[in-house]
Amino acid sequence: MSKRRIAARSKAIALWLTIAIMGFAVLCLGHGVRADDDWSQFRGPNGTGISGTKGLPVEFGPDRNVIWKAPLPAGHSSPVLGRDRIFVTGFEGDRLFTICLDRKTGKELWRREVPRNRSDRLLKPNNPASPSPVTDGENVYVFFQDFGLISYDARGKERWRVLLGPFNTFYGIGASPILIDDLLVMPCDQDTGSFLLAVDKKSGRVRWRTERPEIISGYSTPIIYRPKNGPAEIIIPESFQLSAYNVKDGKKIWWVRGLACEMKSIPALEGDTIYINGWGFPENQPGKQVAVPPFAEVLPKFDADKDGRITMAEGPDARIKHELYFSVFDLDRDGFLTAKEWDMYRAMMSAENGLLSIRLGGRGDMTDANTKWRYTRPVPQVPSTLLYENVLYMVNDGGILITFNPATGDVIKQGRLEGAIDKYFASPVAADGKVYLIGQGGAVSVLKAGGDWQILKVNELDDECYATPAIAEGRLYIRTRSALYCFGERK
């Protein structure tokens, strides 16, 4: 082969490699950020809580390894990352804020406000700015329970809005919107009138809406499952079951029964398997469930005014006569329990709390075929499980951390996070061989990852914390009740 032909071939190969590398870079950028830097939604890439970044700090606090600190209004939403920006939400009185910060400096670039025109039911610790934003790298998309959906561009210019509500849910909506290709998807689950909504992310035009009258609560953020064959599926933990919906038209494809009555966590996905924990009532432990008689049996005995409904005063047991419990079962909050509400009460009392491993895919009811294993001892009320480096992590209130073998559900280790015995709302996250767990009081446990986990350090923040951290480019972003911190190794 001549030198000229060799040179030409070398140039062709170099050009092909350049194109391939550029194509891979575009694929990795996806939402405008690097593959190991994609924390564009609640709990990062598809809700996994995992980043591929390196060099994260072990020791940090208000006066150690602080890159910057930015004051924020109240709100429990978790920070999400665009290409060079951070987005959070907040509120002050009847004002709802979307806030954009510079990732490098923490400087506030803009703040946009919409009115809180109503006050749907909210119980602490939920608040008007609990759902987290989602970003495609440039634009940001936000849901407020007392407003609806709204989108801004990178400069803070409003792109569109979709007014929604009012909503009727016991604690208030806690789910966050997600992006799937060209759709923004938001589960609007509530005690009456639940629905799943998909809008065009460019225009806000409603593409489809799936009514889900059988669903109550509204606290879990969905994830995306892309099977080898067929369209992408939206996976949502619901009251009593896990369901999959077709991204293209919102139709339900399959479901698995056996979840708790209140689902607040986001599934941990690996391959075709998810891990999901749920907690409803203390009575929902195996063998401790309460058998509630059918409505047809109760009504003749206790319906004193013979109107076909049960009031709190007519309640046949202590739970119905208890004001707080009655308000849980009275789904439409009208002061009466109908046959439908009584059936839901029976379902709530017979549900099981627990952690489940579920295989994804199929058609129709896949409960028997897809349930791989179940752990039915106490599980968290709010924090999600974390699957990292083939170990499953679960933190309970009181700072009890349990690790599992994800293949079998066998417990590897259980112990208290000494120095961080607290209530937990933030979900654990991981990167760089470390696991980060944050208690409500602001104690951040840094663990050496592994089934036989070890505490490397417990760091104390200066305020309460409900939000889940964001991780990218060697930085740890933690929102407290009053500020957003950026931590990193200072060199």
N, C-alpha and C positions, 0 to 999 in steps of 0.2 A: 504494500500500500504506500503511495507517495506521501511525502510530507504535507503536501497541500491538502490531500484527502484526509489525512490524520488530523490536521489542524481544523478542517471544516467539521469533521465528526466531533472533535473535542468541543468546538463552539456549540454544536447542536445539543450535545449532552449537557453542557453548562446551561444553555437556554432552557432545556427541558427541566433540569433540576430547579432553576430559578422559578419557573412557572409552577412546578409542583410545590415548592416551599411556600410561594405566595398563596397558592390555593389552600394549602393547609393552614396558613396563618388566617386567611379569611374565614375558613371553617371554624377555627378556634375562637376567632373574635366574635362570631355569632351575634351577640348582643352589644358589640362594641368594646369588649374587654377580652383579655387573654383567657385561655382555658383555665389556668390556675388562679385566675383573678375574677372569676365570674360569681359575684355575690349580688345578683341583680334582683333577688326576691327574698321574701322571708326565709331565713335559714339557708341561704345560698343555693348552689346548683341543684335544682329540682328538690329543694327542701332537705338535702342530705346532711347539711351542717359540716361539710368537709371542704377544705381548701388544699391545693397542692403547694402552697407557698412554703418557704423555709425561713429560718432565722427569727422565729417569733420569741418574744421575751418570756422568761420564767418569772422574773421579779418585776413588779410594776405597782404603781399606786399614784395618789394625787401629787406626790413629790418625787417620783422615781420613774424613769424611762417614759416620761410624758413628752410626746411630740407636739401635741397641742390639745387644748381644751376649749370647747365652745358651749356657752350657756344656751339652754333650750327651755321653752315653755313645757308645761306638763304634757304627758302623753306616754303611752306604753309601746308605741310602734317601734319595731326594730329598724336600724339603719340599713339601707341598701345602697349599692355602689354602681355609679355610672362610670364612664371612661375616666373622667377626671373630677367627678362630683359625688357628693353624698346626699341622699334624700331621706328626710324623716317628716313626720307629721306631729302636730301638737295642738293644744287648744288653750284658750283663756276665756272663761265665761261662755258667751254665745258666739265666739269667734273660733273658726277652724282654720289651721294653718298647714300649708305645705312649704317646707323649708329646704333650700338648696345650699350646701356648703362646698367649699373648695376642698378636695381630698388632701392636697398637699399642706395647706395652711390652717384649715378649719374656719377660714373666713366665711361669713354668711354672704352668699352671692345674691340671693333674693328670697323673699318671703311673700307668698300669696295667700289671700284670705277668702273664705266663703262663709256665709252666715250659717249659724246653727238655728234653723228656722223652727225646729221642734225639739223635744226631748223625749225620745223613745226610751223604753225601760232599760235601765242600766243598773247593775249592782256591783259594788266594789268587790274585787279590785279592777274590774273593767271600767273603761272611761271612753269619752267620745273620740279619742285618737289611739285606739288599740290596734286596729288592722294596719299592717305594714304596707308601704308602697311597693311597686314593682317598676323596673325601668328596662328599656331596650338599649341602654347605654347613653342615649341622648334625651329622649322623652321620658317623662315620669307619669305614672298612672296611680291614682289614689282613690280609696273608698272611705267615705265617712258614713256611719250608720244614720246620722241625722241630716244627710244631704244626698248622697249617692256617689256616682263615679265622676271623676274629673281628670283631665289630662293636660299637662303643660309641656312646652318644649324646653330645650336646654337653657333658654334665656328667661324662662318664666312666663312666656306668653301662653294664654289659655288656648288649647286646641279644640276641645269639645267638652261637653258635660252631659251626663245622663242622670236626671233626678230619679231617685228611688225611695221607696218607703211610703208610709211609716212601717216599722218592723215591730213584731211582737215576739220577744224571746226573753227567757227568764233572766239571764245575766247580761244580755246584749250581745251583738254579733262580734265574734273574735276572729273569724276567718279573714284571710288576706287574698287579694286578686293575684292571678298568675297570667303569664303570657304563653300562648301556644301558637307558634308560627305567626299568622296575621290576626290572631284573636286575643282579646282580653277576656278571661273567664273569671266569673265571680259567683261562688255559691251563696245564695241568699236564703239560708236555712233559718227557720223560725218556728215557733210553736204552732202557728197556723199560717197556711199559705206559702210554704217553702217553694223555691224555684232555683234553677241553675240558669245563669245568664251568660251569653257570649256576645260580645260586641266587636265590631271592626276596630282594630287599634288605631287606624288612621283617622276615621271619621266619627267613631262612637255609635255608628248605626247598629241597631240590634240585628244580629245575624240569626240567632235562634234563642228560644227561651223554653226550658223544660219544666213544667209544673211537677212538684213533688209533694203532694198533700200528705203523704204518709210519713214525712220526715219532720222531726222536731229538733230543737236546739239550734246550732249554727256556729260552731266554734273551730272546726277543723279546716285547714288550708289543703286544697287538693294537690296532687302531684301528677306527672305525665308518665304514661307507660307507652312505649313504642314497640309493639310486637314485631316479630320478623315478618309476619304476613298480616296485611290489613292496616287500617288507619290507626292513628294515635288514639289512645284512650285516656280519659280523665278519670283518675282514681280518687274517690272521696270517701273518707270515713264518715258514716252517718249514724244516727241513733239506731242501735241494734244491728247494723250491718255495714259492710264495705261494698261500694257499688262502682261499676265502670260504665262510662258514658262515651259514646262516639263523638270525637272532636268535630266531625263534619256537620252533624245534625242534632247532637245532644240526646240521641236516643239511648236508653239503658241497654247494655249488652249482657252483662252478667253481674252476679252479686254473691256475697258470702255472708250468711247470718252468724250470730253469736257474739257480736260486739256489745260493749256496754251501752247504757241508755244515753250517756253524755260523752261525746267524743270531742276532745280538745287538742289532741296531738296530731302531728303530721307524720305520715308513714315514712319509714326508712326503707329505701328500695335498693336492691342489688340483683341484677339480672332479671329473672322473672318472679322474684320473691319479695314480699314486703313484710315488715315487722311493725306492729301497731299496738299501742297500749291505750286502755280506756277505763274510766272510773265513773260510776254514777252515784250510788249510795253505799254506806257502810254495810247495809244488809245484803249487798250484791256479791257476797263471798259464797263460794260453792258450799252448799249445805246449810247456808244461813238465809237463803232467799225466803221471802214472805209469800205464802200462797194466799192470794186474794180471791174471794168467791166471785162468780159471774154477776154481772149487773142485774140479770133477770132474777137472781136469787136474793140480791140485796134490796132491790126496789120495793117489793111488797112489805118487807119488814121495817124499813127505815124511812120511806118517803111519807112523812107525816102529813104533808099538805096535798099529797096525791097529784103532783104536777108533772110526774115522770122524770124528775131530776133530784139530785142529792145536794143539799146545802151543807155547809160546814157544821151547822147545828145538828143536822140529821146524820152526821157521820157515824158509821158503824164501828170505827176503830180510832185509836189515838192519833194516827197519822192524819186522817181526814179532819179531825177536830183541832189539829195544830195549824195555826194560821200560815206559817211558812210552808209547811208541807202542802197544805191545801192549795196555795198559790202556785205550787209546782204542777199539780195535777189539773188545775183549772186553766186549761190551755188558752182559752179566749178571755180569761180574767173577768168573767161576768158574774161570778159568785155562785155558779151552779156546776155540777158535774153531770154531763150527759152520758149516754151509753158509750159513745165514741171515746170520750175522755176517760171513762172508767176502764175501758179496754186498754188505753194507754197506761193508766195507773197500774193495771195488772202486769203489763209488759215491763214497766219500769222495775217493779218489785221482783220479777222473776229473772231479770237479766243478770249476767255474770261480769264482774270486773275481771280484767286480766290483760296479759300480753300474748298476742297471737302471731304466728308465722303463717302467711297465706301465699300460696302460689297464685299467680295472676293468669287470666285468660279463661276462655270458654264461652258458653252460651247458657243463659238462664241461671237457675240456682246451682251454684258450684260449691255449696257449703261442705258436703262430704268429700268431694274430689279434691278441693283446693286447700283445706285446712291441714297444715303440716304438723304443727304442735301448738299447745296452749299452756301458758303459765298463769295460774289462778290465785296466787298469793298476792298481797298488797302491791299495787302499782301506782305510779304518779297520777295525780289529778290533771296536771297541766303539762309539764315538760314531756317532750317527745323522747323516744329512745334514739340512740346514736349507734350506727354500725360503722366501725372504723377498723381497718386492718384485720378483718375477720373476727372481730370481737364486738358483741352487742353490749352497750352500756345503758343503764337505767338508774336514775336518781329519784329517790322518794323524799317526801318531807321528813325532816329530822336529819337530813344529810346522809341517808343510807344509800350507798352505791352498790349496785349489783352488776356483775358481768356475766354474760351467757355465751355458750357455744351456739352460734346462730344456726348450725345445722341440726342440732338436737334439742335445743332449749335447756340443756343442762346448765346449772349454775356453776360458774368457775370460782367466783369469789364474791363475798358479801361483807361489807364493813362500813363503819361510819367515817365520814370525812371530818376528821378531828380538826377543830378550829373553824368549821363551817357547818355546824349543826343548826339548821334553819329551815324555813319554808322555801320551796323552789317554784318559780314561775318561768324563768329563762330555760331554754333547752340547751343541752350540752352541744358543743362544737369541737372540731378537732383539726389539727394540721401539724406538720413538722414533728410527728411522733409524740404529740402532746394532746391532752384532752382538757378543755376548759369548762368549768361548771360554776355558775354564779347563784348564790343564795339571795333571797329577798333583801337581807340586810346589807349586802354589798361585799360579802366575802367571796373571793374568786379562788377556787381551788385549781391548781395546775398539776395535772397528773402525767406521769410517764405512761404512755399508752401500753396496753397489754391486758390479758385476762387477769393476771396477778398484778393489778395496777399498784402504783406507788405514788404517794403525794410528794411532789417536788417542792411546792410552795403554796401557802395560803396568803393571798394578798388582800388587803383591806381597802375598799373604796370609801368615799366620804358621804355616801347617800344610798338610799334604797335602789334596787334594780329589779325591773320586771322584763326588760327587753332582752332578746337574744343577740349576742355579739355578731359582728361581721368581721371577716378575716380576708386579707389580700396583701400581696407584696410586702410580706414581713411586718405588717401592721395589724393590730387588734383594735377594733372600734367597739367601745362599750358605752351604752347609754344608761346613765343613772336617772333618777327622778328629776334632776335639775341641769344636767349637762351631757355632752357627748365627748368622750375621751378618745384620743388616738394614742395608743401605746406602741412603742417599738424600741429596739436596742439602740441606745444613743452611743455613737462612736465618735 
